[in-house]
Amino acid sequence: MKKRILLAGIFILLIACNFVGVANPAKVNSVSTQVSAQLTASPIVISTSTPQELIPQFSETVVLLDTETPEPSITPTETLSPEDPRTRLGEPTWKETFNKLNQNFYQYEDNETRFLYENGALSLTAKNPNGWTGWSMSYPKPQNFYLEAVIKTETCSGDDRYGLVFRAPDYEDGYFFGFTCDGKYSLRIYSQKGNLIPWTSNPAIHAGSNQVNRMGIFAQNDRYAFYANGKLLQETRESTFINAGLFGAFIASANTPKFTVNIDEIAFWNQ
């Protein structure tokens, strides 16, 4: 009798051991499933803080030098700053002198344009005299500011043009403030026909080849003042782009093959 009881106890113990062996894999699978679900639900964060990841898009549309579309009217406003803003603003919020190779501005070359850090400057070249506009953008997004660039022309003539892009909502649009080789200035929105400020001559702009011009833009909400070499050119109000936006530089040739300008310095002061 005792022998039977002993055998029965051993049999029950063996069955219990088998149950434990079967239960453990199920428990492991359950934990694995929970871990897998948690990993799947966790987003992968991709850093976008480095300027290298901001890849500008270049225009694939030839900009006609003349248009029959009526030009938008502008609204005069009281003077924002009658004096040279540079003399009273102190140290800039951000400044680029192009003395070292980095990615504050995108470098690029195709059949129409070239943008390259070269000899301590950002060199912009329009290869063909067909009016094609190309531009390179930087990564800061100021809203209210004074923006200024020191730009030197090489061989040029007539309506060869260059200038600054600002308050750009993306890499395909924005305000374009430009100078021509023969000493005119204008303001336009790239995606719109016509100019907000038509091409206007002003003696403050240094006209001709191998000339240096200091281009300045004062932006405060919907009010803008434009400068050449510290002299006020014109002011206006315009509200298409009033939020913080990208800025950069553009070039287009009307007359000169391989028209080139060099930006020695560009800076902005938050206002």
Secondary structure as a PSIPRED ss2 file (coil, helix, strand):
# PSIPRED VFORMAT (PSIPRED V4.0)

   1 M C   1.000  0.000  0.000
   2 K H   0.000  1.000  0.000
   3 K H   0.000  1.000  0.000
   4 R H   0.000  1.000  0.000
   5 I H   0.000  1.000  0.000
   6 L H   0.000  1.000  0.000
   7 L H   0.000  1.000  0.000
   8 A H   0.000  1.000  0.000
   9 G H   0.000  1.000  0.000
  10 I H   0.000  1.000  0.000
  11 F H   0.000  1.000  0.000
  12 I H   0.000  1.000  0.000
  13 L H   0.000  1.000  0.000
  14 L H   0.000  1.000  0.000
  15 I H   0.000  1.000  0.000
  16 A H   0.000  1.000  0.000
  17 C H   0.000  1.000  0.000
  18 N H   0.000  1.000  0.000
  19 F H   0.000  1.000  0.000
  20 V H   0.000  1.000  0.000
  21 G H   0.000  1.000  0.000
  22 V H   0.000  1.000  0.000
  23 A H   0.000  1.000  0.000
  24 N H   0.000  1.000  0.000
  25 P H   0.000  1.000  0.000
  26 A H   0.000  1.000  0.000
  27 K H   0.000  1.000  0.000
  28 V H   0.000  1.000  0.000
  29 N H   0.000  1.000  0.000
  30 S H   0.000  1.000  0.000
  31 V H   0.000  1.000  0.000
  32 S H   0.000  1.000  0.000
  33 T H   0.000  1.000  0.000
  34 Q H   0.000  1.000  0.000
  35 V H   0.000  1.000  0.000
  36 S H   0.000  1.000  0.000
  37 A H   0.000  1.000  0.000
  38 Q H   0.000  1.000  0.000
  39 L H   0.000  1.000  0.000
  40 T H   0.000  1.000  0.000
  41 A H   0.000  1.000  0.000
  42 S C   1.000  0.000  0.000
  43 P C   1.000  0.000  0.000
  44 I C   1.000  0.000  0.000
  45 V C   1.000  0.000  0.000
  46 I C   1.000  0.000  0.000
  47 S C   1.000  0.000  0.000
  48 T C   1.000  0.000  0.000
  49 S C   1.000  0.000  0.000
  50 T C   1.000  0.000  0.000
  51 P H   0.000  1.000  0.000
  52 Q H   0.000  1.000  0.000
  53 E H   0.000  1.000  0.000
  54 L C   1.000  0.000  0.000
  55 I C   1.000  0.000  0.000
  56 P C   1.000  0.000  0.000
  57 Q C   1.000  0.000  0.000
  58 F C   1.000  0.000  0.000
  59 S C   1.000  0.000  0.000
  60 E C   1.000  0.000  0.000
  61 T C   1.000  0.000  0.000
  62 V E   0.000  0.000  1.000
  63 V C   1.000  0.000  0.000
  64 L C   1.000  0.000  0.000
  65 L C   1.000  0.000  0.000
  66 D C   1.000  0.000  0.000
  67 T C   1.000  0.000  0.000
  68 E C   1.000  0.000  0.000
  69 T C   1.000  0.000  0.000
  70 P C   1.000  0.000  0.000
  71 E C   1.000  0.000  0.000
  72 P C   1.000  0.000  0.000
  73 S C   1.000  0.000  0.000
  74 I C   1.000  0.000  0.000
  75 T E   0.000  0.000  1.000
  76 P C   1.000  0.000  0.000
  77 T C   1.000  0.000  0.000
  78 E C   1.000  0.000  0.000
  79 T C   1.000  0.000  0.000
  80 L C   1.000  0.000  0.000
  81 S C   1.000  0.000  0.000
  82 P C   1.000  0.000  0.000
  83 E C   1.000  0.000  0.000
  84 D C   1.000  0.000  0.000
  85 P H   0.000  1.000  0.000
  86 R H   0.000  1.000  0.000
  87 T H   0.000  1.000  0.000
  88 R C   1.000  0.000  0.000
  89 L C   1.000  0.000  0.000
  90 G C   1.000  0.000  0.000
  91 E C   1.000  0.000  0.000
  92 P C   1.000  0.000  0.000
  93 T C   1.000  0.000  0.000
  94 W E   0.000  0.000  1.000
  95 K E   0.000  0.000  1.000
  96 E E   0.000  0.000  1.000
  97 T C   1.000  0.000  0.000
  98 F C   1.000  0.000  0.000
  99 N C   1.000  0.000  0.000
 100 K C   1.000  0.000  0.000
 101 L C   1.000  0.000  0.000
 102 N C   1.000  0.000  0.000
 103 Q C   1.000  0.000  0.000
 104 N C   1.000  0.000  0.000
 105 F C   1.000  0.000  0.000
 106 Y C   1.000  0.000  0.000
 107 Q C   1.000  0.000  0.000
 108 Y E   0.000  0.000  1.000
 109 E E   0.000  0.000  1.000
 110 D C   1.000  0.000  0.000
 111 N C   1.000  0.000  0.000
 112 E C   1.000  0.000  0.000
 113 T E   0.000  0.000  1.000
 114 R E   0.000  0.000  1.000
 115 F E   0.000  0.000  1.000
 116 L E   0.000  0.000  1.000
 117 Y E   0.000  0.000  1.000
 118 E E   0.000  0.000  1.000
 119 N C   1.000  0.000  0.000
 120 G C   1.000  0.000  0.000
 121 A E   0.000  0.000  1.000
 122 L E   0.000  0.000  1.000
 123 S E   0.000  0.000  1.000
 124 L E   0.000  0.000  1.000
 125 T E   0.000  0.000  1.000
 126 A E   0.000  0.000  1.000
 127 K C   1.000  0.000  0.000
 128 N C   1.000  0.000  0.000
 129 P C   1.000  0.000  0.000
 130 N C   1.000  0.000  0.000
 131 G C   1.000  0.000  0.000
 132 W E   0.000  0.000  1.000
 133 T C   1.000  0.000  0.000
 134 G E   0.000  0.000  1.000
 135 W E   0.000  0.000  1.000
 136 S E   0.000  0.000  1.000
 137 M E   0.000  0.000  1.000
 138 S C   1.000  0.000  0.000
 139 Y C   1.000  0.000  0.000
 140 P C   1.000  0.000  0.000
 141 K C   1.000  0.000  0.000
 142 P C   1.000  0.000  0.000
 143 Q C   1.000  0.000  0.000
 144 N C   1.000  0.000  0.000
 145 F E   0.000  0.000  1.000
 146 Y E   0.000  0.000  1.000
 147 L E   0.000  0.000  1.000
 148 E E   0.000  0.000  1.000
 149 A E   0.000  0.000  1.000
 150 V E   0.000  0.000  1.000
 151 I E   0.000  0.000  1.000
 152 K E   0.000  0.000  1.000
 153 T E   0.000  0.000  1.000
 154 E C   1.000  0.000  0.000
 155 T C   1.000  0.000  0.000
 156 C C   1.000  0.000  0.000
 157 S C   1.000  0.000  0.000
 158 G C   1.000  0.000  0.000
 159 D C   1.000  0.000  0.000
 160 D C   1.000  0.000  0.000
 161 R E   0.000  0.000  1.000
 162 Y E   0.000  0.000  1.000
 163 G E   0.000  0.000  1.000
 164 L E   0.000  0.000  1.000
 165 V E   0.000  0.000  1.000
 166 F E   0.000  0.000  1.000
 167 R E   0.000  0.000  1.000
 168 A E   0.000  0.000  1.000
 169 P C   1.000  0.000  0.000
 170 D C   1.000  0.000  0.000
 171 Y C   1.000  0.000  0.000
 172 E C   1.000  0.000  0.000
 173 D C   1.000  0.000  0.000
 174 G C   1.000  0.000  0.000
 175 Y E   0.000  0.000  1.000
 176 F E   0.000  0.000  1.000
 177 F E   0.000  0.000  1.000
 178 G E   0.000  0.000  1.000
 179 F E   0.000  0.000  1.000
 180 T E   0.000  0.000  1.000
 181 C C   1.000  0.000  0.000
 182 D C   1.000  0.000  0.000
 183 G C   1.000  0.000  0.000
 184 K E   0.000  0.000  1.000
 185 Y E   0.000  0.000  1.000
 186 S E   0.000  0.000  1.000
 187 L E   0.000  0.000  1.000
 188 R E   0.000  0.000  1.000
 189 I E   0.000  0.000  1.000
 190 Y C   1.000  0.000  0.000
 191 S C   1.000  0.000  0.000
 192 Q C   1.000  0.000  0.000
 193 K C   1.000  0.000  0.000
 194 G C   1.000  0.000  0.000
 195 N C   1.000  0.000  0.000
 196 L C   1.000  0.000  0.000
 197 I E   0.000  0.000  1.000
 198 P E   0.000  0.000  1.000
 199 W E   0.000  0.000  1.000
 200 T E   0.000  0.000  1.000
 201 S E   0.000  0.000  1.000
 202 N C   1.000  0.000  0.000
 203 P C   1.000  0.000  0.000
 204 A C   1.000  0.000  0.000
 205 I C   1.000  0.000  0.000
 206 H C   1.000  0.000  0.000
 207 A C   1.000  0.000  0.000
 208 G C   1.000  0.000  0.000
 209 S C   1.000  0.000  0.000
 210 N C   1.000  0.000  0.000
 211 Q C   1.000  0.000  0.000
 212 V E   0.000  0.000  1.000
 213 N E   0.000  0.000  1.000
 214 R E   0.000  0.000  1.000
 215 M E   0.000  0.000  1.000
 216 G E   0.000  0.000  1.000
 217 I E   0.000  0.000  1.000
 218 F E   0.000  0.000  1.000
 219 A E   0.000  0.000  1.000
 220 Q E   0.000  0.000  1.000
 221 N C   1.000  0.000  0.000
 222 D C   1.000  0.000  0.000
 223 R E   0.000  0.000  1.000
 224 Y E   0.000  0.000  1.000
 225 A E   0.000  0.000  1.000
 226 F E   0.000  0.000  1.000
 227 Y E   0.000  0.000  1.000
 228 A E   0.000  0.000  1.000
 229 N C   1.000  0.000  0.000
 230 G C   1.000  0.000  0.000
 231 K E   0.000  0.000  1.000
 232 L E   0.000  0.000  1.000
 233 L E   0.000  0.000  1.000
 234 Q E   0.000  0.000  1.000
 235 E E   0.000  0.000  1.000
 236 T E   0.000  0.000  1.000
 237 R E   0.000  0.000  1.000
 238 E C   1.000  0.000  0.000
 239 S C   1.000  0.000  0.000
 240 T C   1.000  0.000  0.000
 241 F C   1.000  0.000  0.000
 242 I C   1.000  0.000  0.000
 243 N C   1.000  0.000  0.000
 244 A C   1.000  0.000  0.000
 245 G C   1.000  0.000  0.000
 246 L E   0.000  0.000  1.000
 247 F E   0.000  0.000  1.000
 248 G E   0.000  0.000  1.000
 249 A E   0.000  0.000  1.000
 250 F E   0.000  0.000  1.000
 251 I E   0.000  0.000  1.000
 252 A E   0.000  0.000  1.000
 253 S C   1.000  0.000  0.000
 254 A C   1.000  0.000  0.000
 255 N C   1.000  0.000  0.000
 256 T C   1.000  0.000  0.000
 257 P C   1.000  0.000  0.000
 258 K C   1.000  0.000  0.000
 259 F E   0.000  0.000  1.000
 260 T E   0.000  0.000  1.000
 261 V E   0.000  0.000  1.000
 262 N E   0.000  0.000  1.000
 263 I E   0.000  0.000  1.000
 264 D E   0.000  0.000  1.000
 265 E E   0.000  0.000  1.000
 266 I E   0.000  0.000  1.000
 267 A E   0.000  0.000  1.000
 268 F E   0.000  0.000  1.000
 269 W E   0.000  0.000  1.000
 270 N E   0.000  0.000  1.000
 271 Q C   1.000  0.000  0.000
